[in-house]
Amino acid sequence: MTRICQVFRSPLKSEMYLYVDKAEGCARVPEPLLARFGDPQPVLVLALSEGRKLARVAAAEVLAAIEAQGFFLQMPPADAVLKQRENARD
């Protein structure tokens, strides 16, 4: 499956990105998340399929998150490592 995605960057947190379905925009992103993310700044639009290479995350993971919850939040590298460590402890 290929999905046209819009990617936004956070003006409040360096290297934090939000992926959404371009047709839906940010409609399914929870308001508290948008408040912490800041006013989404458009970065790019891309056709995303499971086989596409992304720098920090598997495209299949992004697509699954968009399908399930309407968005995928890419955290900055240091935050992502801390989150993985916290999840490993649970």
DOVEX-499130 format. One record per residue: residue number from 1; residue in one letter; x, y, z of N, C-alpha, C in turn. Coordinates in Angstrom, 1 decimal, m for minus. Layout:
residues N
NODE / NUM / A / X / Y / Z / X / Y / Z / X / Y / Z
...
//
This chain:
residues 90
NODE / 1 / M / 0.8 / m1.2 / 0.0 / 0.0 / 0.0 / 0.0 / 0.9 / 1.2 / 0.0
NODE / 2 / T / 0.5 / 2.2 / m0.8 / 1.2 / 3.5 / m0.8 / 0.3 / 4.6 / m0.3
NODE / 3 / R / 0.8 / 5.4 / 0.5 / 0.0 / 6.5 / 1.1 / 0.7 / 7.8 / 0.9
NODE / 4 / I / 0.0 / 8.8 / 0.5 / 0.6 / 10.2 / 0.3 / 0.6 / 10.8 / 1.7
NODE / 5 / C / 1.8 / 11.1 / 2.2 / 2.0 / 11.6 / 3.6 / 2.5 / 13.1 / 3.5
NODE / 6 / Q / 2.0 / 13.8 / 4.5 / 2.5 / 15.2 / 4.7 / 3.4 / 15.1 / 6.0
NODE / 7 / V / 4.6 / 15.7 / 5.9 / 5.5 / 15.7 / 7.1 / 5.6 / 17.1 / 7.6
NODE / 8 / F / 5.5 / 17.3 / 8.9 / 5.6 / 18.6 / 9.5 / 6.7 / 18.5 / 10.5
NODE / 9 / R / 7.4 / 19.7 / 10.7 / 8.4 / 19.8 / 11.8 / 7.8 / 20.6 / 12.9
NODE / 10 / S / 8.3 / 20.3 / 14.1 / 7.9 / 21.1 / 15.3 / 8.7 / 22.4 / 15.4
NODE / 11 / P / 8.1 / 23.5 / 15.6 / 8.9 / 24.7 / 15.8 / 9.4 / 24.8 / 17.2
NODE / 12 / L / 8.9 / 23.9 / 18.1 / 9.3 / 24.0 / 19.5 / 10.4 / 23.0 / 19.9
NODE / 13 / K / 10.5 / 21.9 / 19.1 / 11.5 / 20.9 / 19.5 / 12.3 / 20.5 / 18.2
NODE / 14 / S / 13.6 / 20.7 / 18.3 / 14.4 / 20.4 / 17.1 / 14.3 / 18.9 / 16.8
NODE / 15 / E / 14.2 / 18.6 / 15.5 / 14.2 / 17.2 / 15.0 / 13.0 / 16.4 / 15.4
NODE / 16 / M / 11.9 / 17.0 / 15.8 / 10.7 / 16.3 / 16.0 / 9.8 / 16.5 / 14.8
NODE / 17 / Y / 9.3 / 15.4 / 14.3 / 8.5 / 15.4 / 13.0 / 7.1 / 14.7 / 13.2
NODE / 18 / L / 6.1 / 15.2 / 12.5 / 4.8 / 14.6 / 12.6 / 4.4 / 14.1 / 11.1
NODE / 19 / Y / 4.1 / 12.9 / 11.0 / 3.7 / 12.3 / 9.7 / 2.2 / 12.1 / 9.7
NODE / 20 / V / 1.5 / 12.5 / 8.7 / 0.1 / 12.3 / 8.6 / m0.3 / 12.0 / 7.2
NODE / 21 / D / m1.5 / 11.5 / 7.0 / m2.0 / 11.3 / 5.7 / m2.4 / 12.6 / 5.1
NODE / 22 / K / m1.9 / 12.9 / 3.9 / m2.1 / 14.3 / 3.3 / m3.5 / 14.6 / 3.2
NODE / 23 / A / m4.4 / 13.7 / 2.9 / m5.8 / 13.9 / 2.7 / m6.5 / 14.3 / 4.0
NODE / 24 / E / m6.0 / 13.7 / 5.1 / m6.6 / 14.0 / 6.4 / m6.0 / 15.2 / 7.1
NODE / 25 / G / m4.8 / 15.5 / 6.8 / m4.0 / 16.5 / 7.5 / m3.9 / 16.2 / 9.0
NODE / 26 / C / m4.0 / 17.1 / 9.9 / m3.8 / 16.9 / 11.3 / m5.1 / 16.7 / 12.0
NODE / 27 / A / m6.2 / 16.4 / 11.3 / m7.5 / 16.2 / 11.9 / m7.6 / 15.1 / 13.0
NODE / 28 / R / m6.8 / 14.1 / 12.9 / m6.8 / 13.0 / 13.8 / m5.7 / 13.1 / 14.9
NODE / 29 / V / m4.9 / 14.1 / 14.8 / m3.9 / 14.3 / 15.8 / m4.5 / 14.9 / 17.1
NODE / 30 / P / m4.3 / 14.3 / 18.3 / m5.0 / 14.8 / 19.5 / m4.5 / 16.3 / 19.8
NODE / 31 / E / m5.4 / 17.1 / 20.3 / m5.1 / 18.5 / 20.6 / m4.0 / 18.6 / 21.6
NODE / 32 / P / m3.9 / 17.8 / 22.7 / m2.8 / 18.0 / 23.6 / m1.4 / 17.7 / 22.9
NODE / 33 / L / m1.4 / 16.8 / 22.0 / m0.1 / 16.6 / 21.2 / 0.2 / 17.8 / 20.4
NODE / 34 / L / m0.8 / 18.3 / 19.7 / m0.5 / 19.5 / 18.9 / m0.1 / 20.7 / 19.7
NODE / 35 / A / m0.6 / 20.8 / 20.9 / m0.2 / 21.9 / 21.8 / 1.3 / 21.8 / 22.2
NODE / 36 / R / 1.7 / 20.6 / 22.4 / 3.1 / 20.3 / 22.8 / 4.1 / 20.4 / 21.6
NODE / 37 / F / 3.5 / 20.0 / 20.4 / 4.3 / 20.0 / 19.2 / 4.5 / 21.4 / 18.6
NODE / 38 / G / 3.5 / 22.3 / 18.8 / 3.5 / 23.6 / 18.3 / 2.8 / 23.7 / 16.9
NODE / 39 / D / 2.8 / 24.8 / 16.3 / 2.1 / 25.0 / 15.0 / 2.9 / 24.2 / 14.0
NODE / 40 / P / 2.3 / 23.2 / 13.4 / 3.0 / 22.3 / 12.5 / 3.6 / 23.1 / 11.3
NODE / 41 / Q / 4.8 / 22.9 / 11.0 / 5.5 / 23.6 / 9.9 / 5.7 / 22.6 / 8.8
NODE / 42 / P / 5.0 / 22.7 / 7.6 / 5.2 / 21.8 / 6.5 / 6.6 / 21.6 / 6.1
NODE / 43 / V / 7.1 / 20.4 / 5.9 / 8.4 / 20.1 / 5.4 / 8.4 / 19.5 / 4.0
NODE / 44 / L / 7.6 / 18.4 / 3.9 / 7.5 / 17.8 / 2.6 / 6.3 / 16.9 / 2.5
NODE / 45 / V / 6.0 / 16.5 / 1.2 / 5.0 / 15.5 / 0.9 / 5.7 / 14.4 / 0.2
NODE / 46 / L / 5.4 / 13.2 / 0.6 / 6.0 / 12.0 / 0.0 / 5.0 / 10.9 / m0.2
NODE / 47 / A / 5.3 / 10.1 / m1.2 / 4.5 / 8.8 / m1.4 / 5.3 / 7.8 / m0.5
NODE / 48 / L / 4.6 / 7.2 / 0.5 / 5.2 / 6.3 / 1.4 / 4.7 / 4.9 / 1.2
NODE / 49 / S / 5.5 / 4.0 / 1.0 / 5.2 / 2.5 / 0.9 / 6.1 / 1.8 / 1.8
NODE / 50 / E / 5.7 / 0.5 / 2.2 / 6.5 / m0.2 / 3.1 / 8.0 / m0.4 / 2.7
NODE / 51 / G / 8.3 / m0.5 / 1.5 / 9.6 / m0.7 / 1.0 / 10.5 / 0.5 / 1.0
NODE / 52 / R / 9.9 / 1.7 / 1.2 / 10.7 / 2.9 / 1.1 / 11.6 / 3.1 / 2.3
NODE / 53 / K / 12.8 / 3.6 / 2.0 / 13.8 / 3.8 / 3.0 / 13.6 / 5.1 / 3.7
NODE / 54 / L / 13.6 / 5.1 / 5.0 / 13.6 / 6.4 / 5.8 / 14.8 / 6.4 / 6.7
NODE / 55 / A / 15.2 / 7.5 / 7.1 / 16.5 / 7.6 / 7.9 / 16.4 / 7.0 / 9.3
NODE / 56 / R / 15.3 / 7.2 / 10.0 / 15.3 / 6.8 / 11.4 / 14.3 / 5.8 / 11.8
NODE / 57 / V / 13.4 / 5.5 / 10.9 / 12.3 / 4.5 / 11.3 / 11.9 / 3.7 / 10.1
NODE / 58 / A / 11.3 / 2.6 / 10.3 / 10.9 / 1.7 / 9.2 / 9.6 / 2.4 / 8.6
NODE / 59 / A / 9.5 / 2.4 / 7.3 / 8.3 / 3.0 / 6.7 / 7.0 / 2.2 / 7.1
NODE / 60 / A / 7.2 / 0.9 / 7.3 / 6.0 / 0.1 / 7.7 / 5.5 / 0.6 / 9.1
NODE / 61 / E / 6.4 / 1.0 / 10.0 / 6.0 / 1.5 / 11.3 / 5.2 / 2.8 / 11.1
NODE / 62 / V / 5.7 / 3.7 / 10.3 / 5.0 / 4.9 / 10.1 / 3.6 / 4.7 / 9.5
NODE / 63 / L / 3.5 / 3.8 / 8.5 / 2.2 / 3.5 / 7.8 / 1.3 / 2.9 / 8.8
NODE / 64 / A / 1.7 / 2.0 / 9.6 / 0.9 / 1.3 / 10.6 / 0.3 / 2.3 / 11.6
NODE / 65 / A / 1.2 / 3.3 / 12.1 / 0.7 / 4.3 / 13.0 / m0.3 / 5.2 / 12.4
NODE / 66 / I / m0.1 / 5.6 / 11.2 / m1.0 / 6.5 / 10.5 / m2.4 / 5.8 / 10.3
NODE / 67 / E / m2.3 / 4.5 / 10.0 / m3.6 / 3.8 / 9.8 / m4.3 / 3.6 / 11.1
NODE / 68 / A / m3.6 / 3.3 / 12.2 / m4.2 / 3.0 / 13.5 / m4.7 / 4.3 / 14.2
NODE / 69 / Q / m3.8 / 5.3 / 14.2 / m4.1 / 6.5 / 15.1 / m4.2 / 7.8 / 14.3
NODE / 70 / G / m3.8 / 7.8 / 13.0 / m3.9 / 9.0 / 12.2 / m2.7 / 9.8 / 12.1
NODE / 71 / F / m1.6 / 9.4 / 12.8 / m0.3 / 10.1 / 12.7 / 0.8 / 9.2 / 13.2
NODE / 72 / F / 2.0 / 9.7 / 12.9 / 3.2 / 9.1 / 13.5 / 4.1 / 10.2 / 14.0
NODE / 73 / L / 4.5 / 10.2 / 15.2 / 5.4 / 11.2 / 15.8 / 6.8 / 10.7 / 15.8
NODE / 74 / Q / 7.7 / 11.4 / 15.1 / 9.1 / 11.0 / 15.2 / 9.8 / 11.9 / 16.2
NODE / 75 / M / 10.3 / 11.3 / 17.2 / 11.0 / 12.0 / 18.3 / 12.4 / 12.3 / 17.9
NODE / 76 / P / 13.0 / 13.4 / 18.5 / 14.4 / 13.6 / 18.3 / 15.3 / 12.4 / 18.7
NODE / 77 / P / 16.4 / 12.2 / 18.2 / 17.2 / 11.0 / 18.5 / 17.4 / 10.7 / 20.0
NODE / 78 / A / 17.8 / 11.7 / 20.7 / 18.1 / 11.5 / 22.2 / 16.8 / 11.1 / 22.9
NODE / 79 / D / 15.7 / 11.7 / 22.6 / 14.4 / 11.4 / 23.2 / 14.0 / 10.0 / 22.8
NODE / 80 / A / 14.2 / 9.6 / 21.6 / 13.8 / 8.3 / 21.1 / 14.6 / 7.2 / 21.8
NODE / 81 / V / 15.9 / 7.4 / 22.1 / 16.7 / 6.4 / 22.8 / 16.2 / 6.3 / 24.2
NODE / 82 / L / 15.9 / 7.5 / 24.9 / 15.4 / 7.4 / 26.3 / 14.1 / 6.7 / 26.3
NODE / 83 / K / 13.2 / 6.9 / 25.3 / 11.9 / 6.2 / 25.3 / 12.1 / 4.7 / 25.1
NODE / 84 / Q / 13.0 / 4.3 / 24.3 / 13.3 / 2.9 / 24.1 / 13.8 / 2.3 / 25.4
NODE / 85 / R / 14.6 / 3.0 / 26.1 / 15.1 / 2.5 / 27.4 / 14.0 / 2.3 / 28.4
NODE / 86 / E / 13.1 / 3.3 / 28.5 / 12.0 / 3.3 / 29.4 / 11.1 / 2.1 / 29.1
NODE / 87 / N / 10.8 / 1.9 / 27.8 / 9.9 / 0.8 / 27.3 / 10.6 / m0.6 / 27.7
NODE / 88 / A / 11.9 / m0.7 / 27.6 / 12.6 / m1.9 / 27.9 / 12.5 / m2.3 / 29.4
NODE / 89 / R / 12.4 / m1.2 / 30.3 / 12.2 / m1.5 / 31.7 / 10.8 / m1.9 / 32.1
NODE / 90 / D / 9.8 / m1.6 / 31.3 / 8.4 / m1.9 / 31.6 / 8.1 / m3.4 / 31.5
//
